[in-house]
Amino acid sequence: MGFNYCEQIYKLEKELRETYSSNENYYDIRFKVRAEKLALILDDFTHYAEREIKDALPRSPLGKALDYAKKHLSGLKNVLLDGSLEVDNNAAERAIKPFVIGGKNFIFANTAKGATSSANIYSIVESAKANNLVVERYLVYLFDNLLQIDISHSEALDNLMPWSGNIPENIKIKDKK
Protein backbone atom coordinates (compact mmCIF):
# COMPACT_ATOMS: atom_id res chain seq x y z
CA MET A 1 0.00 0.00 0.00
CA GLY A 2 2.78 2.46 0.90
CA PHE A 3 4.39 1.98 -2.51
CA ASN A 4 1.20 3.28 -4.11
CA TYR A 5 1.81 6.68 -2.54
CA CYS A 6 5.34 6.80 -3.91
CA GLU A 7 4.01 5.80 -7.31
CA GLN A 8 1.45 8.62 -7.17
CA ILE A 9 4.10 11.17 -6.19
CA TYR A 10 6.48 10.20 -9.00
CA LYS A 11 3.64 10.00 -11.52
CA LEU A 12 2.58 13.56 -10.64
CA GLU A 13 6.18 14.80 -10.85
CA LYS A 14 6.65 13.13 -14.24
CA GLU A 15 3.43 14.67 -15.58
CA LEU A 16 4.51 18.11 -14.36
CA ARG A 17 7.96 17.75 -15.93
CA GLU A 18 6.63 16.47 -19.25
CA THR A 19 3.84 19.04 -19.49
CA TYR A 20 5.37 22.22 -18.11
CA SER A 21 9.18 21.99 -17.86
CA SER A 22 9.67 24.08 -21.00
CA ASN A 23 7.52 26.89 -19.58
CA GLU A 24 9.34 29.90 -18.22
CA ASN A 25 7.21 29.78 -15.07
CA TYR A 26 7.59 26.02 -14.55
CA TYR A 27 8.42 26.30 -10.85
CA ASP A 28 5.38 28.50 -10.20
CA ILE A 29 3.13 26.01 -11.99
CA ARG A 30 4.71 23.10 -10.14
CA PHE A 31 4.21 24.93 -6.83
CA LYS A 32 0.48 25.45 -7.54
CA VAL A 33 -0.19 21.92 -8.79
CA ARG A 34 1.68 20.44 -5.86
CA ALA A 35 -0.41 22.54 -3.47
CA GLU A 36 -3.56 21.08 -5.04
CA LYS A 37 -2.54 17.48 -5.68
CA LEU A 38 0.69 16.53 -3.92
CA ALA A 39 -0.47 17.92 -0.58
CA LEU A 40 -3.43 15.50 -0.66
CA ILE A 41 -1.19 12.53 -1.50
CA LEU A 42 1.18 13.42 1.34
CA ASP A 43 -1.70 13.86 3.79
CA ASP A 44 -3.15 10.48 2.78
CA PHE A 45 0.26 8.87 3.18
CA THR A 46 0.70 10.47 6.62
CA HIS A 47 -2.65 9.05 7.76
CA TYR A 48 -1.73 5.66 6.31
CA ALA A 49 1.64 5.63 8.10
CA GLU A 50 0.12 6.71 11.42
CA ARG A 51 -2.61 4.06 11.15
CA GLU A 52 -0.33 1.19 10.08
CA ILE A 53 2.53 1.88 12.48
CA LYS A 54 0.24 1.06 15.42
CA ASP A 55 -0.09 -2.56 14.28
CA ALA A 56 3.39 -3.08 12.81
CA LEU A 57 6.10 -4.78 14.80
CA PRO A 58 8.76 -2.10 15.44
CA ARG A 59 11.69 -4.26 14.27
CA SER A 60 9.91 -5.76 11.26
CA PRO A 61 10.76 -4.41 7.79
CA LEU A 62 7.35 -2.71 7.63
CA GLY A 63 7.73 -1.24 11.13
CA LYS A 64 11.17 0.12 10.28
CA ALA A 65 9.95 1.55 6.96
CA LEU A 66 6.96 3.26 8.58
CA ASP A 67 9.11 4.68 11.36
CA TYR A 68 11.59 6.01 8.80
CA ALA A 69 8.76 7.52 6.74
CA LYS A 70 7.20 9.22 9.77
CA LYS A 71 10.54 10.76 10.74
CA HIS A 72 11.10 12.16 7.25
CA LEU A 73 7.61 13.30 6.22
CA SER A 74 8.07 16.82 7.52
CA GLY A 75 11.18 17.17 5.36
CA LEU A 76 9.38 15.80 2.32
CA LYS A 77 6.60 18.32 2.83
CA ASN A 78 9.14 21.08 2.20
CA VAL A 79 8.53 20.53 -1.53
CA LEU A 80 5.14 22.14 -0.97
CA LEU A 81 6.88 25.39 0.02
CA ASP A 82 8.91 25.97 -3.15
CA GLY A 83 8.33 24.72 -6.69
CA SER A 84 12.06 24.64 -7.39
CA LEU A 85 12.65 21.88 -4.82
CA GLU A 86 12.81 18.26 -5.96
CA VAL A 87 10.95 15.43 -4.22
CA ASP A 88 14.13 13.40 -3.85
CA ASN A 89 17.89 13.76 -3.89
CA ASN A 90 18.47 11.37 -6.79
CA ALA A 91 20.27 14.00 -8.90
CA ALA A 92 22.70 14.74 -6.07
CA GLU A 93 23.31 11.04 -5.48
CA ARG A 94 23.96 10.45 -9.18
CA ALA A 95 26.38 13.38 -9.19
CA ILE A 96 28.49 11.99 -6.34
CA LYS A 97 28.34 8.34 -7.41
CA PRO A 98 31.59 8.46 -9.42
CA PHE A 99 33.42 9.84 -6.41
CA VAL A 100 31.97 7.28 -4.03
CA ILE A 101 32.89 4.44 -6.38
CA GLY A 102 36.37 5.87 -6.90
CA GLY A 103 36.93 6.46 -3.19
CA LYS A 104 39.76 3.95 -2.97
CA ASN A 105 41.53 5.78 -5.77
CA PHE A 106 41.55 8.99 -3.78
CA ILE A 107 43.96 7.75 -1.14
CA PHE A 108 46.26 10.67 -1.98
CA ALA A 109 43.78 12.91 -0.18
CA ASN A 110 45.04 11.64 3.16
CA THR A 111 45.23 15.11 4.67
CA ALA A 112 42.64 17.78 5.32
CA LYS A 113 44.27 19.94 2.64
CA GLY A 114 44.15 17.08 0.10
CA ALA A 115 40.51 16.35 0.91
CA THR A 116 39.61 20.04 0.58
CA SER A 117 41.38 20.23 -2.78
CA SER A 118 39.56 17.14 -4.01
CA ALA A 119 36.21 18.51 -2.85
CA ASN A 120 36.90 21.79 -4.65
CA ILE A 121 37.72 20.04 -7.92
CA TYR A 122 34.67 17.77 -7.65
CA SER A 123 32.48 20.78 -6.97
CA ILE A 124 33.82 22.62 -10.02
CA VAL A 125 33.34 19.57 -12.28
CA GLU A 126 29.80 18.85 -11.08
CA SER A 127 28.83 22.54 -11.29
CA ALA A 128 30.04 22.61 -14.89
CA LYS A 129 27.99 19.50 -15.67
CA ALA A 130 24.92 20.93 -13.94
CA ASN A 131 25.24 24.07 -16.06
CA ASN A 132 25.51 22.10 -19.33
CA LEU A 133 29.14 22.89 -20.00
CA VAL A 134 31.72 20.66 -21.66
CA VAL A 135 33.77 19.96 -18.56
CA GLU A 136 37.19 19.69 -20.19
CA ARG A 137 36.71 22.92 -22.16
CA TYR A 138 35.42 24.70 -19.08
CA LEU A 139 38.42 23.62 -16.99
CA VAL A 140 40.85 24.92 -19.64
CA TYR A 141 38.88 28.18 -19.83
CA LEU A 142 38.78 28.48 -16.03
CA PHE A 143 42.48 27.81 -15.47
CA ASP A 144 43.55 30.12 -18.33
CA ASN A 145 41.41 32.92 -16.94
CA LEU A 146 42.30 32.38 -13.29
CA LEU A 147 45.88 33.25 -14.24
CA GLN A 148 44.72 36.59 -15.64
CA ILE A 149 42.62 37.92 -12.76
CA ASP A 150 43.06 38.94 -9.16
CA ILE A 151 41.19 36.10 -7.44
CA SER A 152 40.63 38.25 -4.36
CA HIS A 153 38.32 40.35 -6.55
CA SER A 154 35.04 38.49 -6.09
CA GLU A 155 33.26 39.96 -9.13
CA ALA A 156 36.03 38.82 -11.48
CA LEU A 157 35.87 35.36 -9.93
CA ASP A 158 32.06 35.28 -10.12
CA ASN A 159 32.29 35.99 -13.86
CA LEU A 160 34.19 32.71 -14.34
CA MET A 161 31.65 30.55 -12.54
CA PRO A 162 29.71 27.97 -14.61
CA TRP A 163 26.37 29.66 -13.93
CA SER A 164 27.50 33.12 -14.95
CA GLY A 165 26.31 34.48 -18.26
CA ASN A 166 29.93 35.06 -19.32
CA ILE A 167 30.87 31.54 -20.45
CA PRO A 168 31.79 31.39 -24.16
CA GLU A 169 29.38 29.49 -26.43
CA ASN A 170 32.01 26.95 -27.51
CA ILE A 171 32.12 25.65 -23.92
CA LYS A 172 28.36 25.09 -23.66
CA ILE A 173 26.73 21.81 -24.61
CA LYS A 174 24.55 22.39 -27.65
CA ASP A 175 20.84 21.55 -27.38
CA LYS A 176 20.04 18.28 -29.08
CA LYS A 177 16.69 19.57 -30.41
N, C-alpha and C positions, 0 to 999 in steps of 0.2 A: 504493500500500500504506500509506504513512504517513497518508493521509487517513482510512483505516479506523480508526486509533487515535483520532484526533480525534473521529470520529463516535461511537465507543464511549463516549468520555469524556462528550460532550454528551448522549448518549442516557441514560446512567446518571444524570447530574445532573438531567435533565428528569424522569426517573422518580422520583427522590428528592423533587424539588420538588412534583410533582403528587400524590404519595402521602402525604408526611409534612409538608409545609410548614405545615399548620394545627396540627400537634402542638406542644405546649408544649416538648417536648424534641427538637425537630427537629434541632438542631445535634449533639446526642448521637447520634441515630440516623444522621445523615449521616456523622459521624465513624466509627461502627462499620461501616456499609456500605462506606464508602470503604476502610477497612482491609482488608475482605474482597475487594472487587471492583476498586476503582480501583487499588490497589497492584499487582495482577496486570497490569492494562492498562498501567500505567506501566513495569513491569518488562519486559513484552513489547516495548513501544515502545523502551525503552533498548537492548535486545538487537538489535532491528531496526536502529536508528540506528547502533550500533557495527559491525554486520555490513555495512551498505550503504555507510557512509562510506569503507570501505577501497577500494571499487571505483569510487566516484564521483569525477569530476574536480572538484578543489577550487573552481574558478571557474564550474562549471556551475550552473544553477538548483538542481538536486538537491543538489549538493555544498554550496552555500551554505545551503540549507534544513536539511540534516542537521547542518552545523556549528553553525548557530543553535540548533537543537533541543538538541544536546548541551550547549551552553553554558548553556541555560536549564532543563534538566531538574531540576537540584537545586532550583531555585526553585519549579518546579511541584510538586515532591514535598512542599513545605510544606503543601499542602492536606491531606495525610495526618496532619498534626500537630494540626489544629484544625478542627472541623466548621463553624465560623463563617466560615472563609475561602472565597472564591470561586475557581473554577478559572481565571478570566480577569479582566481589568480593564475589561470592556466597560461596566459601570455607571459607572465613573469617567470613561471616555472619552466616554460619552454626556452626562455631566454637564458636561464642559468644552467640548463641541462648540460651543455657542452663543458662547462667549467666544473660541474659536479663529477661528471664522468672522467674528466681529465685530472681530477684532484691529485692523483698519485704522480702525475707528471709535473706538478707544481711544487715539488719538494724544495726547489731553490728559494721559495718564499718562506724560508725558515726563520725569518726575523720579522718584527713588526713593520720595519721599513719595506722589506720585500713584499709582504702581504698588502701593504698600502699601495705600493706601486702596481701590483697585479690588479687590485681592485680598481685603481684608476684607469688602467688600460682596458679592463673588461667593461667598465662603465662607458668609456669613449666608444668602444666597438659596438656595444649594444645600443647606445644612443644613436649612432650613425645608422644602424639597421632600422631602428624604430622610426627614423626620419627619412627612410627610403633613399639612403645614399649608398653608393658603391664603396664599401668599407676601405678597400685598399687605396682607391683614389682619394678618399677623404683623409686618410692618415697621411698620405704624401702632402696633400694640400695643407693640412693642419701643421705638420712639422716644418714645412717650408715657411709658412707664415708666422709660426711661433718665433722663429729666428729673427723676424723682421719687426716685431713689436715689443713694447715694454709690457711684460705680462703683469706688472703691478697696476696697469691701467685697465680697470675692469671693463670699460666699454669696448676697448680694442679686443679683449679676450672674448667678450660676449659675441662679437661679430664673427668669430670663428666657430662658434658652437653649431652643432648639426641642425638645430631648430631655428637658427637665425635665417633671415631672408637673404643673407649675403653669400650663400654657397653657390659657386658656379654651376651652370646647367650640366656640364660634362661630368659632374660628380653625382648627379641625381639619377636614380633609376627611372628609366622611361616607363610611362604607363603602357600596359600591354593591351590597350583597347583598340 
